[in-house]
Amino acid sequence: MVRRVRALLLTVLLLVTGAVMSSTPAAAVIGGTESTYGPWAVRMLVDGKPECTGTAVAPEWIISASHCFFEQAQPIADRRISFRVGDLDMNKGTTVRPVPGARHGAADADMMLIKVPPMKIPTAPLATSPVRQGQLVRQYGWGATCTGDENACQSPVLKQSDLRVVRPDDPRCEGFSAPGGSDFCMEKVTGLPAGGDSGGPVMSIAPHGTETLLGVFDTSDREQIAGAGEISQQLSWIRSVIGK
């Protein structure tokens, strides 16, 4: 069922934007732990309600998942979107809003760059090398902490889970990644992202301040497997948009 829904959403986004989509709507950290660090993490809201997660990659740019910006196959108006930045508790952060008309979707990945007024927060360095099979990575998000009605258990504080990169041809990764594709596949180590974590950072595990942004989370089976768009494969596009 997860794969059927994912395939349907992919078709919708291709029709609407021409971008390749690889995830379920507004996909949370089930399990995992509360984060003590993550200054570049951004909470996305629609009509004031928690929706997705993102990452500050430049003072005026946030990256998230493209599918977070569509509702029933229609683009969500800029005026309905806001971001909370600058605090691990989304209720204590600062609100910024998109610059009207300044969204840029990737042509072949579930990624969106959104321009905002300058943010006074640290930004995440971009990975320049591909992820490695067996590499431990860390995912961050304010998403669901339960299964079932994920909207009812969105976390007010940033959470994290550790995952391990697996081969794209692993049978468990069917529908989440493919050899030569723009996504990479991960298995659960501690916790697993779900609803509300879509678009959030998948980072290298390193001392605070030295992590790099490896991926943009886009989907999981809520049990063992998750997928993310790979930053290194989209580096030229990102740099062409944000000028970094």
DRENDO-1510 file (C-alpha; in Angstrom, 1 decimal, always signed):
<recs>
REC; n; res; u; v; w
REC; 1; MET; +0.0; +0.0; +0.0 .
REC; 2; VAL; +2.8; +2.4; +0.9 .
REC; 3; ARG; +4.4; +1.8; -2.5 .
REC; 4; ARG; +1.1; +2.3; -4.4 .
REC; 5; VAL; +0.5; +5.6; -2.6 .
REC; 6; ARG; +4.0; +6.7; -3.3 .
REC; 7; ALA; +3.7; +5.8; -7.0 .
REC; 8; LEU; +0.4; +7.8; -7.2 .
REC; 9; LEU; +2.0; +10.9; -5.6 .
REC; 10; LEU; +5.0; +10.6; -7.9 .
REC; 11; THR; +2.7; +10.7; -10.9 .
REC; 12; VAL; +0.8; +13.8; -9.5 .
REC; 13; LEU; +4.0; +15.8; -8.9 .
REC; 14; LEU; +5.3; +14.9; -12.3 .
REC; 15; LEU; +2.1; +16.2; -13.9 .
REC; 16; VAL; +2.1; +19.4; -11.8 .
REC; 17; THR; +5.7; +20.4; -11.7 .
REC; 18; GLY; +7.8; +18.2; -13.9 .
REC; 19; ALA; +9.8; +17.2; -10.9 .
REC; 20; VAL; +10.5; +13.6; -9.8 .
REC; 21; MET; +8.8; +12.9; -6.5 .
REC; 22; SER; +9.8; +10.0; -4.2 .
REC; 23; SER; +7.7; +10.2; -1.0 .
REC; 24; THR; +4.5; +10.2; +0.9 .
REC; 25; PRO; +2.8; +13.4; +2.0 .
REC; 26; ALA; +4.2; +15.3; +4.9 .
REC; 27; ALA; +6.2; +12.4; +6.0 .
REC; 28; ALA; +8.3; +11.8; +11.8 .
REC; 29; VAL; +10.7; +10.5; +14.3 .
REC; 30; ILE; +9.1; +7.4; +15.8 .
REC; 31; GLY; +11.4; +6.4; +18.6 .
REC; 32; GLY; +14.8; +8.1; +18.4 .
REC; 33; THR; +15.8; +10.7; +21.0 .
REC; 34; GLU; +15.3; +14.4; +21.6 .
REC; 35; SER; +18.0; +16.5; +19.9 .
REC; 36; THR; +20.3; +18.8; +21.8 .
REC; 37; TYR; +21.7; +20.4; +18.6 .
REC; 38; GLY; +20.4; +21.3; +15.2 .
REC; 39; PRO; +20.6; +25.0; +14.6 .
REC; 40; TRP; +20.1; +24.7; +10.9 .
REC; 41; ALA; +16.8; +22.7; +11.3 .
REC; 42; VAL; +13.6; +24.5; +10.2 .
REC; 43; ARG; +10.0; +23.7; +11.0 .
REC; 44; MET; +7.5; +24.3; +8.1 .
REC; 45; LEU; +3.9; +25.2; +8.9 .
REC; 46; VAL; +0.9; +25.6; +6.6 .
REC; 47; ASP; -1.9; +27.8; +7.9 .
REC; 48; GLY; -0.1; +27.8; +11.2 .
REC; 49; LYS; -0.2; +24.0; +11.5 .
REC; 50; PRO; +3.0; +21.8; +11.5 .
REC; 51; GLU; +3.6; +20.2; +8.1 .
REC; 52; CYS; +7.2; +19.4; +7.3 .
REC; 53; THR; +10.8; +20.0; +8.2 .
REC; 54; GLY; +13.6; +21.8; +6.3 .
REC; 55; THR; +17.2; +22.9; +6.5 .
REC; 56; ALA; +18.8; +26.3; +6.2 .
REC; 57; VAL; +21.5; +26.0; +3.6 .
REC; 58; ALA; +22.2; +29.8; +3.2 .
REC; 59; PRO; +21.1; +32.9; +5.2 .
REC; 60; GLU; +18.2; +33.4; +2.7 .
REC; 61; TRP; +17.5; +29.8; +1.6 .
REC; 62; ILE; +15.8; +26.7; +3.0 .
REC; 63; ILE; +15.7; +23.3; +1.4 .
REC; 64; SER; +12.9; +20.9; +1.9 .
REC; 65; ALA; +10.9; +18.3; +0.0 .
REC; 66; SER; +8.9; +19.4; -3.0 .
REC; 67; HIS; +5.8; +17.4; -2.1 .
REC; 68; CYS; +5.4; +19.5; +1.1 .
REC; 69; PHE; +4.4; +22.4; -1.1 .
REC; 70; PHE; +1.5; +20.7; -2.8 .
REC; 71; GLU; -2.0; +20.0; -1.6 .
REC; 72; GLN; -4.4; +17.8; -3.7 .
REC; 73; ALA; -2.0; +18.3; -6.6 .
REC; 74; GLN; -2.2; +22.1; -6.4 .
REC; 75; PRO; +0.6; +24.4; -5.2 .
REC; 76; ILE; +0.2; +25.8; -1.7 .
REC; 77; ALA; +0.1; +29.6; -1.8 .
REC; 78; ASP; +3.1; +31.4; -0.3 .
REC; 79; ARG; +0.9; +33.4; +2.1 .
REC; 80; ARG; -0.2; +30.1; +3.8 .
REC; 81; ILE; +3.4; +29.0; +4.5 .
REC; 82; SER; +5.7; +30.0; +7.4 .
REC; 83; PHE; +8.8; +28.6; +9.0 .
REC; 84; ARG; +10.0; +28.5; +12.6 .
REC; 85; VAL; +13.7; +28.9; +12.9 .
REC; 86; GLY; +16.3; +29.5; +15.6 .
REC; 87; ASP; +15.2; +27.1; +18.4 .
REC; 88; LEU; +14.9; +23.4; +19.0 .
REC; 89; ASP; +11.5; +24.1; +20.5 .
REC; 90; MET; +9.3; +25.2; +17.6 .
REC; 91; ASN; +7.1; +27.3; +20.0 .
REC; 92; LYS; +10.1; +29.4; +20.8 .
REC; 93; GLY; +11.6; +30.0; +17.4 .
REC; 94; THR; +11.3; +33.0; +15.1 .
REC; 95; THR; +8.8; +33.1; +12.2 .
REC; 96; VAL; +10.0; +33.8; +8.6 .
REC; 97; ARG; +7.8; +33.6; +5.5 .
REC; 98; PRO; +8.7; +32.8; +1.9 .
REC; 99; VAL; +9.6; +35.5; -0.5 .
REC; 100; PRO; +6.6; +35.4; -2.9 .
REC; 101; GLY; +7.3; +33.5; -6.1 .
REC; 102; ALA; +10.8; +32.5; -5.1 .
REC; 103; ARG; +10.5; +28.7; -5.0 .
REC; 104; HIS; +12.7; +26.4; -7.1 .
REC; 105; GLY; +12.0; +22.7; -7.5 .
REC; 106; ALA; +14.6; +20.2; -8.6 .
REC; 107; ALA; +14.1; +18.6; -12.0 .
REC; 108; ASP; +14.8; +15.1; -10.9 .
REC; 109; ALA; +14.5; +14.9; -7.1 .
REC; 110; ASP; +11.9; +15.6; -4.4 .
REC; 111; MET; +13.6; +18.8; -3.3 .
REC; 112; MET; +12.5; +22.4; -3.2 .
REC; 113; LEU; +14.6; +25.5; -2.5 .
REC; 114; ILE; +12.7; +28.4; -0.8 .
REC; 115; LYS; +13.9; +31.9; -0.5 .
REC; 116; VAL; +13.2; +33.8; +2.8 .
REC; 117; PRO; +14.3; +37.0; +4.4 .
REC; 118; PRO; +17.8; +36.7; +5.9 .
REC; 119; MET; +17.9; +34.3; +8.9 .
REC; 120; LYS; +20.4; +34.8; +11.7 .
REC; 121; ILE; +21.0; +31.1; +12.3 .
REC; 122; PRO; +23.9; +28.7; +11.3 .
REC; 123; THR; +23.5; +27.1; +7.9 .
REC; 124; ALA; +24.3; +23.5; +7.0 .
REC; 125; PRO; +27.3; +22.8; +4.8 .
REC; 126; LEU; +26.5; +20.8; +1.7 .
REC; 127; ALA; +28.0; +17.3; +1.1 .
REC; 128; THR; +30.2; +17.1; -2.0 .
REC; 129; SER; +30.7; +13.3; -1.9 .
REC; 130; PRO; +28.1; +10.5; -2.1 .
REC; 131; VAL; +27.0; +8.6; +0.9 .
REC; 132; ARG; +28.7; +5.3; +1.5 .
REC; 133; GLN; +27.2; +1.9; +2.0 .
REC; 134; GLY; +27.1; +1.1; +5.7 .
REC; 135; GLN; +27.6; +4.8; +6.7 .
REC; 136; LEU; +25.8; +5.9; +9.9 .
REC; 137; VAL; +23.8; +9.1; +9.4 .
REC; 138; ARG; +21.5; +11.2; +11.6 .
REC; 139; GLN; +18.0; +12.4; +10.6 .
REC; 140; TYR; +16.3; +15.3; +12.3 .
REC; 141; GLY; +12.7; +16.4; +12.5 .
REC; 142; TRP; +9.7; +17.6; +14.4 .
REC; 143; GLY; +7.4; +14.9; +13.0 .
REC; 144; ALA; +5.2; +12.2; +14.4 .
REC; 145; THR; +6.2; +10.2; +17.4 .
REC; 146; CYS; +3.6; +7.5; +16.9 .
REC; 147; THR; +2.0; +5.5; +14.2 .
REC; 148; GLY; -1.7; +5.8; +13.3 .
REC; 149; ASP; -2.9; +9.4; +13.4 .
REC; 150; GLU; +0.5; +11.1; +12.9 .
REC; 151; ASN; -1.1; +14.6; +13.0 .
REC; 152; ALA; -2.1; +14.0; +16.6 .
REC; 153; CYS; +1.5; +13.3; +17.8 .
REC; 154; GLN; +3.7; +15.9; +16.2 .
REC; 155; SER; +6.7; +16.7; +18.4 .
REC; 156; PRO; +7.1; +20.3; +19.6 .
REC; 157; VAL; +10.8; +19.7; +20.0 .
REC; 158; LEU; +13.4; +18.6; +17.5 .
REC; 159; LYS; +14.1; +14.9; +17.5 .
REC; 160; GLN; +16.6; +12.7; +15.8 .
REC; 161; SER; +17.2; +9.1; +14.7 .
REC; 162; ASP; +20.3; +7.3; +13.6 .
REC; 163; LEU; +20.1; +5.3; +10.3 .
REC; 164; ARG; +22.5; +3.2; +8.3 .
REC; 165; VAL; +22.9; +3.6; +4.5 .
REC; 166; VAL; +22.1; +0.3; +2.6 .
REC; 167; ARG; +22.6; -0.7; -1.0 .
REC; 168; PRO; +19.9; +0.7; -3.3 .
REC; 169; ASP; +19.4; -2.8; -4.8 .
REC; 170; ASP; +18.6; -4.2; -1.4 .
REC; 171; PRO; +15.1; -5.8; -1.8 .
REC; 172; ARG; +13.8; -3.8; +1.2 .
REC; 173; CYS; +14.6; -0.6; -0.7 .
REC; 174; GLU; +12.2; -1.3; -3.6 .
REC; 175; GLY; +10.1; +1.9; -4.1 .
REC; 176; PHE; +12.5; +4.0; -1.9 .
REC; 177; SER; +15.6; +4.1; -4.0 .
REC; 178; ALA; +17.1; +2.5; -7.2 .
REC; 179; PRO; +20.6; +2.0; -8.5 .
REC; 180; GLY; +21.6; +5.2; -10.3 .
REC; 181; GLY; +18.6; +7.1; -8.9 .
REC; 182; SER; +18.6; +10.4; -7.0 .
REC; 183; ASP; +17.6; +8.9; -3.6 .
REC; 184; PHE; +19.5; +6.7; -1.1 .
REC; 185; CYS; +18.1; +4.1; +1.2 .
REC; 186; MET; +18.6; +3.7; +4.9 .
REC; 187; GLU; +17.7; +1.2; +7.6 .
REC; 188; LYS; +16.6; +1.9; +11.1 .
REC; 189; VAL; +19.2; +1.9; +13.9 .
REC; 190; THR; +17.6; +4.1; +16.5 .
REC; 191; GLY; +14.2; +5.5; +15.6 .
REC; 192; LEU; +12.7; +6.1; +12.2 .
REC; 193; PRO; +11.3; +9.3; +10.5 .
REC; 194; ALA; +7.7; +9.5; +9.5 .
REC; 195; GLY; +4.9; +12.2; +9.0 .
REC; 196; GLY; +6.1; +15.7; +9.6 .
REC; 197; ASP; +9.8; +14.9; +9.0 .
REC; 198; SER; +9.6; +15.2; +5.2 .
REC; 199; GLY; +12.1; +17.6; +3.8 .
REC; 200; GLY; +14.2; +17.4; +7.0 .
REC; 201; PRO; +18.0; +17.1; +7.1 .
REC; 202; VAL; +19.9; +13.8; +7.0 .
REC; 203; MET; +23.3; +14.8; +8.3 .
REC; 204; SER; +26.7; +13.2; +8.7 .
REC; 205; ILE; +27.6; +12.3; +12.3 .
REC; 206; ALA; +30.4; +14.5; +13.4 .
REC; 207; PRO; +31.3; +17.0; +16.2 .
REC; 208; HIS; +28.8; +19.8; +16.5 .
REC; 209; GLY; +29.3; +22.4; +13.8 .
REC; 210; THR; +31.1; +20.1; +11.4 .
REC; 211; GLU; +28.2; +18.0; +10.1 .
REC; 212; THR; +27.3; +18.1; +6.5 .
REC; 213; LEU; +23.9; +17.9; +4.8 .
REC; 214; LEU; +23.9; +14.5; +3.0 .
REC; 215; GLY; +20.2; +14.2; +2.1 .
REC; 216; VAL; +16.6; +15.5; +2.3 .
REC; 217; PHE; +14.3; +13.0; +3.9 .
REC; 218; ASP; +11.3; +12.1; +1.8 .
REC; 219; THR; +9.7; +8.8; +2.8 .
REC; 220; SER; +9.7; +5.8; +5.2 .
REC; 221; ASP; +7.7; +2.6; +5.7 .
REC; 222; ARG; +7.2; +3.6; +9.4 .
REC; 223; GLU; +8.9; +0.3; +10.3 .
REC; 224; GLN; +12.5; -0.3; +9.1 .
REC; 225; ILE; +13.3; +1.6; +5.9 .
REC; 226; ALA; +13.6; +5.3; +4.9 .
REC; 227; GLY; +14.7; +7.2; +1.8 .
REC; 228; ALA; +16.3; +10.6; +1.2 .
REC; 229; GLY; +17.3; +12.6; -1.8 .
REC; 230; GLU; +21.0; +12.8; -2.1 .
REC; 231; ILE; +22.5; +16.3; -1.9 .
REC; 232; SER; +25.8; +15.6; -3.7 .
REC; 233; GLN; +23.8; +14.6; -6.8 .
REC; 234; GLN; +21.9; +17.9; -6.7 .
REC; 235; LEU; +24.9; +20.1; -5.8 .
REC; 236; SER; +25.1; +21.9; -9.2 .
REC; 237; TRP; +21.4; +22.8; -9.1 .
REC; 238; ILE; +21.5; +24.0; -5.5 .
REC; 239; ARG; +24.5; +26.2; -6.2 .
REC; 240; SER; +23.0; +27.6; -9.3 .
REC; 241; VAL; +19.9; +28.7; -7.3 .
REC; 242; ILE; +21.5; +30.0; -4.1 .
REC; 243; GLY; +24.8; +31.2; -5.6 .
REC; 244; LYS; +26.9; +29.3; -3.0 .
</recs>
